[in-house]
């Protein structure tokens, strides 16, 4: 674009999960500018222009023909059927009738409120809040989900061993501390910038790269443990220890064994601040089971030599060491163990609570970790009260739909899966987040009705019975806010809605009017009145602190507001270290739990009472000899705007790109740019091959987020021609404790694809016809 074009366009403020920006329309084209104060803007912003009016957008309400003709009920035609366009009034009347039927015949325990919360950085048009508020005011509740696909195992185990999970990730070690104090950053799974560039509510300044550069210039050593060199940026100059995927717990055990056997651990810290060390030490030294967890034991498991393990342990002694563990490590079988063992390693070094030292769980996993929190509250739409109260772990949705009435273990409880008749989804795409997509298709075929609000024809929308077109963030007003970014943004509308698309709030308002619950849902407010109402909370808090507090109209005209931030005080673990009796941790003992009597009392074989090496059930072997890492993409958030320009430009021959080591490719006759077929017993997909020595041999990496695109939708287990790795991943829980997602790792074989290359149809609307 020319300078003249930009200078004459009217740029308005807006925000996204990948950054604050301004945007304008000029001559029919969308122009996007990153926030001028952002030192490291996120390229994902470049997805907006091409996505705004893409053919994949949903233009009007649609109803699946089979549901129209045969009524609610299980139907394997979901995902395979054509759609009938309908008017808003007709489809909302129909949906209101179905909601009345479900409520009268089955009650709230038959409704699953599906949402994953990533649809918008705006805090009012936050789809998760909107749908849950609607279901709470309409039914008095619904079956909910708890935890997240990203941190399902960690969020359950951390409260037992360290205390509050939110505090650990958001009020602990900051990037400023790393830049100023860390001597060694030992990063298990790395701290990939592609992850830290994204944050719920938006980020005005991406500081991670700069902090790592500053630490490196000061002399900090970065050590990356993981099979992908790219999981730390080049600016770190990191030493790369390319271990076998999923073996981090064994490596940590061997490091601690070396520290203990050579007297390099901090016994005084362990005695004062932890409980359970003697029990764990018996396991570590082999007294309990006859197998010392030493470097010689760990070497063949991890693929890291005995001498390298011992040398690394010795380098940690006497230095300010920050141990980090990526979310990725707990998205695998026994994912609780590396989270727990990382805390044990940091405790053995005596570093927890020190500036720039200790345990930075998930630092770098998302943009609001490692930052100071805001000193005043931001806008939050109340979801109301879920009086029904039933829930499932978020990654167990297919289990729930396929096995109603069966029991399962979760967090020390024996629970029962409900019998779900209606799934209502607004915000999120389970055909991105979930594993074993063929199994998920079977699960969605079991319900009576699936309702989806969407801005585009995702695979989830293609499986729905009722599809309601929702606006994109650029098509509505909102307030962008993150609890750990000082800039609150007045998100102005940039363009009118696409086609007949409507805001989720307007859709739910009309539905609630039909169901007689309109006032409970809307409280008599329009969208703009809600923004004014939600902003008032921040305005009042600023006034109470004696700070400038512009009213809503002034805030909206200015476009943004800088908020005060809380001090960088190290959080609960600094306070605990300084005065452990006065500031106990919120664990059962008040201290760091290296052995947990509570967890041991659950008697779960898949999660014992202390951190342990538990070999995974699924490992490379004949037939499936490669590890597959299905990690987060760098060109989009999850699967959002996969049809955008930035995402599309990174594909090859329209397919997602899979990275392999040249030795693995040569053994299979694969060269750079070939189309390859990845497969195992669960499914198969195509991808384009990229060869690199920055990946451990025996590993192939294929990011998630390519829209699911079966070659033949009519067939079960059809080849995904676009490159969605979740046709390959395994749908099992991390353990009976947390039941978290295990989608990060699986095993596959790879071969060169020699057939006729199928077209990509993921972004083409499905077939439609009138009644």
N, C-alpha and C positions, 0 to 999 in steps of 0.2 A: 504494500500500500504506500501511497505517496505521503510526504509530510503535509502537503496541502489538504489531502483528504482527511487525515487525522485532525488537523487543526480546525477544520470547519465542522466536525462532528460534535454532537452534544454528549459528552461522556458522563455517565451517572454511576454512583457507587453501588457495588454489589459484593457478594462474598460467596465462597464455596468451601467445601472441606479441604480443598487443595490450595486455597489462598484467597486473600482479599484482592479485588480488582475493580476497575471501572470498565464500562462497556457502552457502546453506542451503535446505532444502525446508521449506515451511510450508503446510499445507492443500492439498497437491498442487501447489503453485506453487514455482518456483525463484526465490529472491531473490539478487541479486548486488550487492555493494558494492565499489567501487574501493578500492585500497590507500589508507589515510588519509594517507600521506605524498606521494601523487602530486599535484603542483600543477596538472596538466592532463590528467585522466583521458580515456581513449579510449572514445568512444561505442559502438565495436564490441562492447564487453562486453554491450551490451543485446541482442545476437543470441542469447545463450544461452537465456533462458527459453523463447522460442517454439520454438527448434530442438530442445530436449532430447527431446521426445516427438512430434516432427512426423511426419506421415504419410510423409514422404520417407525416414525412417529404415529401414534394412535390419533385418528382424526375424529371419531365419533363413537358412541356406545355400541357395543357388539354383544351378541348372545350366541352361544354355540348351538348349532342346529339340533344336535341330538338331545340337548337339554330342553330346547323349545318343544320338540316333537314328542318326547317321551317323559318329560318331567324330571324332577330330582331323583337321584339314585346313582349307585355305582355304575361306571361306564368306562370301558377300556378305549373308547373313542377319544377320550381327552388327549390332546396333543396331536390328533390325527384328523380332526373334524373341520368342517367349514363353518363360517360365521355369518350371522344375519345382522345387518345394521338396524338399529332401532332409535327412536326419539328418546330424549332424556326422560320425558314424562312417562312414556310407556315402560322403559326399562326400570326406572325407580319404583313405579307402581308394582311391577313384577317382583323386584327385589324385596320391597317392603312386605309383600305377601309371603315370600319365602321365609323372611326373618320372623314374621308372626307365626308361621307354621312350626318352625324349629323351636321357637320359644315356648309355644303352647304344648307341643308334643314331647320335647326333650329337655328344655331348659338350658341355662348357660353352660352346663357341663358338657354339652354337645357342640359348643362353638369354640374353635381355636382362632385366637386373634394373632395372626401372623404379621410380623413387621420386624425389620432389622435396623431401623433408625438412621440409615445413611442417606435418605433421599434428599435432604436439603440442609444446608448450614443454617438456615433460618430457624429460629426457636419457636415461632408460632406455627408455621407450615411444616412442622416436624411430623412426618407421617405416622411415626410410632405413637406420638402423643395424641394425634387426632383420632386414630382408629381405636386406641384403648379408651380414650375418653368417650367415644361414641358407644362402644360396647358396654362400658360401665354404666352409662346413663340409660341405655336401651334395655339391657338384660340384667343389670345389676352385677355383671361380671362375665367372665369367660375363662377358658383354659389358656393360661399364659405360658411363656417360656422364660427361663432364667439363664443367666450367664451369657457367654458369647462364643461364637466359633473361634474367635481369635485367642481367647484366654480362658476357655472352659475349665481346663485342669488347674491352672494357676489360681484362678479366683476362688476355687473351692479349698485348695490346700493351704494357701497363704494364711488365712485366718487362724488355722491351727498352730502354725509354726512361727509366724512373725507378727500377726495382728491384722490391721485393716488393709485390705488390698488396694483401695483407692488411695490411701495415704502412702503406701509403699511406692506406687507408680507415679503419683502426682505431688508428693510432699516429702521428698527424700533428697537424693543427690541430684543437683542441677548441672546444666551444661556450663554455667559460670564456674561451679566448683571444679569440674573436670579441667576447664581451661587453666585454672589457677593452682590446683593442688594435686591432681592425680600424677603419680609417678609411673604406674602401670595400669593400663586398662586391659583386662583379660576378658575378651568378648566371646562367649560361647554362642555360636550362631550369628555373630556379628551385630552390627547396627547399620543396616542398609539405609541409605538416604531416601530411597524410593518409598520406604515406609514412614520415615520421620517427616516427610514432606506433606503428609496428610493428617488432618485433625478434625474431629467433630466440632462444628461451629465455625471453623475457619481460622487461619493463621495469617497475621499481617507481616511477620518477620520470620523467615526460616533461618535459624541460627546454628543448626547442628554442624554444618560443614565448617563454619568459621570457628566454632569452639574447638573442634578437633584439630584444626590447623594451629590454633593458638597453643593448645596443649603440646602438640608435636614440636613446635618451635621452642617451647620451654624445656623440652627434653623428655617428655612423656613417651613411654614405649607402649605401643598398641600391639596386642597379640590377638589375632583372629583364629578361633578354633571353629572349623566348619569346612564343608566340601566345596564352597563357592568363594573364590577370592573377592568377588564383587560385593560381598556382604559388609565390607568396610571400604570407604572411599580411598582413592589413591593418595589423597593428601595426608593420610595417617602414616604412610610408610610402614604399614603393619607387617609383622612377621606372620606368615600364614602356616598354620598347622592343619593340614587337610585330613581330618579324621574320617572314618567310616560314618555315614549318616546314622544318627540315632544312638551313638555310643558315648555321648558326652558325660553321662553319669559315671560310666566306668573310668573315663579319663580323670574326672574330678576326684573319684575315690582314690585313684593312684597318686594324684597330687597330694591329697591329704595324708595318705599313708607315708609318702616320702617326708613330708613335714614332721609327722609324728615320730617316725623311726629315727630321724636325724635330729630331733629335739628343736625343730624350727617353728613349732606351733606356739600359740599364745595360750598356755594353760591357765594363766590368771584370768584372762577374759572368759574362757570357757567356764571356769568355776564360778565367776561372779554373775555372768549375764545369761547363762544357758542352763537348761535341764536336759538330762538324758545322755550326756556325753559318755559316761561309762558303758551304757548299753550299746551305743553305736560303736565305741572303740573296740569292744569285743568282736563285733562283726567285721570292722575294718582290719583288725590284726589277724583275723582268722580264728580267734579263740572260740567263737560261737559255731563255726561251720567247717573249720579245718582249712579254709582257703584265704590266705592273706590277700587283700586287695591292693597288691603292690604293683609297681611298674611292669614287672615281668608278666604278671597276670593280665594287665590291661593292654599290653602291646598287641597281641594277636586279635583282641576284640576291637580295638580302636584303629589299628593300622598305623599307630604312632610308636616309634621305637622306644624301648625301655630307657635308653640314655637321654632321649629328648624329653621324656616325661620328667625324669629326675632333674635334669638341668633347668627346666621351666619352674619346677617347685622351688628350687634353690634361689632362683632369681626373684621370687616373690618375697622372700624373707627380708624384713627390715625396711620395706618400701611402702609408700602409700598406694595400696592396690584397690582398684575398683573391679569387682567381679560383676559382669553383666550376663544375663541369660535371655536370649531372644524368645519372643512368643512362639516362634517356629518350633522350638524344641519340645514344647509341651503339646503341640498339635500332632501327636504320634502316640503309638502304644506306650503305656506307662508314662505319659507325659508329666505326671506329678513329680516323678523322681528327679529330673534335672533341675526343676524349680527348687525342690527341697535341698538337693545336694549343693546347689550354688550358694544357698544360705549357710550350709555347713562349712563350705570352703572359706567363705568370707569370715565366719566366726572363728575358724581355726587360725586365721591370720590376725584376728583381733582387731579388724578394721571397721566393723559396723558402727556407724554413728560419727565417724570422722569426716571432715570436709573432703570431698573428692575421693573417699575411700568406702569400703564396705560392700554393700550389695545393691546394685542398681538394676533390680529385676525389670526387664522389658524396656530399659532406657534405649531410645531410638526406634521403638516399635511403632510409635505414633507421635504426632507433632506436639501434643500438649504434655507429654512426659518430659521431665527434666527442666521444667520452667517454674518460675514463681507464680503462685496463684493470685487471682484478683482479690482485692480487699473489700469489694462490694459485690453483692449478688447481681446476677443478670436475669433476663427474662426467661421464665419457664412456664409453659402451659400445664396446668394441673390435669392429670389424667383421671382424677376422681378415684374412688375406692372400688377395688375389685372384691366384692362381697363373696364371690364364689370361691376364690382362693386356690383352686387347683392349678398345677403347673407341671411342666416337664423340663428337663435340661434341653437347651435349645437344639442341640445336635441329634436329638432322639425323635425327631418328628416322623420319620419313616417308620421307626419301630412302633410309635404310638398309633399311626394310622393302620398299620398292618396287623397289629396285635392287641386290639382293644380287650381289656379285662385281664391281661396277663400282668404279672408282677415283675418288678425290677428293683435293683438296689441303687440307691443314690444317697451319698453323704450320711451314711449310717442308718438310713431308713429303708424299709421295704415299702415301695409305692406301687400303685396300680395304674396302668394306662387307661385313660378314659375312652369312651366310645364317641368319636367325633363325627358329626353329620355335616357340619358346615365349616369350611375354612374361609376366613375373610382376611385377605392379604393387601396391605397398603404400605409401600416402602420396602424395598428389598427384593431380591431375586434368588430364591432357594436353589434354582438350577445353576447358580454360581456357587453359593456357600456350601451346599450339601454334597455328600459323597455318594458314590455308586448310583449314578443318575438313573440307570435302568430300574433299580430298586425303588427310587423315588417316584418314577413314573407309575409303577405298580401301586405305590401307596396312594398317590393322588387319584387313582382310578377307583378307590374304595369309598370315597365320601359321596354324600348326596349332592352337595353344591360347593363349588369353588368360585369365590368372587375375588377379583383383582382390580385395584386401581393402578394404572401404569401410564407412563408417558410414551412408551414404545412397545413394540411387539417382542418382548423378551420371551424366552421359553416358558416362563411361569405364566405369562399372559396367554400364550398359545395353548396352555392346558386348562385355562379357566372356562367356566360356564358363562359367567357374566364379566365382561371386561369394560371398565369405565375409564375413559381417557382423562388423565390428570395433567395439570400444567407442569412445565419445567420451571425451575427456580427463576429463570430470567423473565418469566411471564407473570410474576406476582411480587407483591411487596412483603417485606419481612424485616426482622432484626437479626443480624449475624452476631453471634457471641460465642466465645470459648472461655471457660473458667480460668484458663491459663494463657490468655493473650490479652494485652491491655487495650486493644482497639475494639470497641463496639461499633458495628456498621449499620447504617440505615440502608437496607437493600431496596433500592428503587426498582420499579418495574422497567425493563428495558424494551420489551416488545409485547404486543398483544398475544393472547393465548393462540395456540395452534388449532385450527379447525374448531371443533366444539369442545375442546378440552376445558375442564373446570378445576378449580382448586379443590383439594380434598375437603377443606372446611365447608365449602359450598355444597359439595355432594352430601356430606354427612348432615348438614343443616336441613337440606330438603328431605333426606330420608327420615331424620328425626321428627320433622313436621308430620310426615305421613304416619309415623308410629306414635304420635302424641307425646313425644319427649323433647320437643324443640327447645323449650326454655331451659331445661336442665343441661342441654348440650351447649347452646349458644349464650345463655344468660342475657339474651337480648342485644348482643353486640354484633356489629359488623366486623369484618377483618381489620379495617383501619382502627376501629374502636378497641379491638383486642390488642393491637400493637401499642396504642396509647396506654391502655391499662397495664400491660406487662412491663412497659418501660418505667412506669411510675415506681416500681419497686427499687430500681436502680437510682432513680432521681431522689427518692426519699433517703436511701442509704448515704448518698453523697452529701445531702443536706445535714444529716445527723453527724457526719464527720467534719462538718464545716468546710466542705470543698465546693467549688463551682458546680452547680447542678442545673444545667439548661433544661427548660421544659421540652415536651415532646416536639413541638413545632420547630423550635430552634435546633434540636438534635437532628430532626429530619432534614431541615434546610442545610445544615452543616455537612451532613453525610456521614459523620463518624464522631466518636467521643472517646478520648483517652481516659482510661480508668486507673485508679491507684492500685498498686500491687502490694501483696504481703511480703514480709521480709524473707530472705533466703536463710532460714534458721535450721535447716537439716531435719525438720519435722520430728515426729515421735521418737525416732531412733537416736537422734542427737540428745534429746531430753532424757531418754532412758539411759544412755551411756553416762551422762553427767550425774544423774540422780535416779538410780534404778528403783529404789523403794518409793520415792515420791512420784515417779512417772512410769509405773509398770506398763508393759505392753498388754493389749487386749487379747492375750492368749489364755488358755486355761490356767497356766502357772504364773502369768505375768512376765515371763521371760521368753527368750528364744528357745523353741522346743526342738532339740536335736533328736530326741525320742519323744513321741507323743503317746501317752497312755490312752488318750481318747481314741486315736486312730487305731492303735493296737487292739483296743476293746471292740472295734467293729469286726475284727477277725476276717478281713478281706485279703485273700491270697494275692490279689492284684495290686494291693497297696498296703504293705506292712507298716509297723509302727515307727520305722526310721527309713531314711533314704537308703536305697539298695539298687544294685544292678539286677534288673529283671529282663532277661533276653526277650526280644520281640518274637511273636509267633510267626510273622511274615518276614522272611529274609530271602535274599537272592539265592536261587538254586537252578538246577537244570530246567530249562523251559522259560524261566523268568529270571535271567541272571543279572539284571541291572536295578539299582535303586532309582526310583523316580522321585524327584523333589518337585512338588506342586506348590510353588510359593506365590507370593503376591506379585502382581504385575508392576511395571514401572511406568506405563503409559496411560493408565486409567486407575480409578478407585474401584477395586473389585471388578465388577463387570459393567460399571456405569459408563455410558457413552462409548461403548466399544466401537460404535460406528462413527465416532468422531475422528477428525483429521489426524490428531497426534497418535491415537491408537492405531488407526489404519496404516499410517506411514511406517510403523514398526513391524508390520507383518510382511511376509514374503509369499508372493503368489496368492495373496489374500488369506494365507494360513498363519496361525500363531507359530512362533519360532521356538524350537527346542534346541538346547545347547548340549553338546556331547564332547567328550575328549577325543582327539584325533585317533588315538589307538583303538577306542571302541568303535569308532566309525569305520576305520580301515578294516577291522575284522569282519565287518558286515557289508563291505563294498559301498559304503556311503561317502559321498563327497559334499563339500560345502554347497548349500542351496538345494540339495535333493529334497524331495518330498518323502517323508518317512512315515511308517505305520508303527505306532506304539500299541501294544496289546497285552492283555492277560486274560484270565478266565472271566473277568467281569465285563470286559468290553474292549473297544479299540477306537483310536482316533488318528487322524492325520495331522502332521505338522511339518514345517520346513526346518531342515537341519542347519545348525550353526556350529562350527567346530572351534574349540578353544582349549588352550592348556590351562585356563583359569578355573577349571572344574576338575574334581578328582576323577581319575579313571574308575570305571564301574558305575558312574552316576550319569543320569540324564535329567535335565532340568526343563520343565515346561510350566510357565506361569498360568495361574488360574485367570478366569475372566473372559475368555473367548466364548461368545454365545454358543450354546449347545445347538448343533446343526446336524441332525441324523440324516444320513444319505437317503434312507427310506423310512419316513416316519411311521409307515404301516407296520414295519417289522420290529419285533423286540430285539434289543441289543444291536441295533443298527450302528454302523460305523459313523462316528462324529467326524465330519469332513473338515471342520473348522479348527479343531485343536483344543477341546475342553478336556482337561486331565481328569475331571471328576467322573468321567465314564470308567475310569480305571481305579479310582481310590476306594478304600474299604470303609464301609459304614458300620463301625464298631466304636464303642466308647473307650476312652483312655484307660479307665479302670472302673470298678464298681463304686469307688468313692466319688469321682467327679463326673463320669460319663461325658467327658469332653470330646471334641472333634479330633479325629486322627487323620485328617486329610493331607497333612504335609508330606508324608512318606508312604510309598508303596513300592511294589516290585513289578517290573515289566520286561518284555523283550521288545526289541526294535529291529525293523527291517526296512530296506529300501522299497518304496511303493512303485510298482511298475505298471499299474493299470491305468485306464483312462481317468484323468483327474476330475472328480465330481465338482460341479459348481457350488459356490457358496450361496446359500439361500437364507441364512440366519436373519438378514435384515430386510427381506422381502415380506410384505404383509401376507397373511394366509388368504386362502380363497374365500371370497364372500359371495353371497347371493341373497336376493330378497325372498321373503316368504311366498 
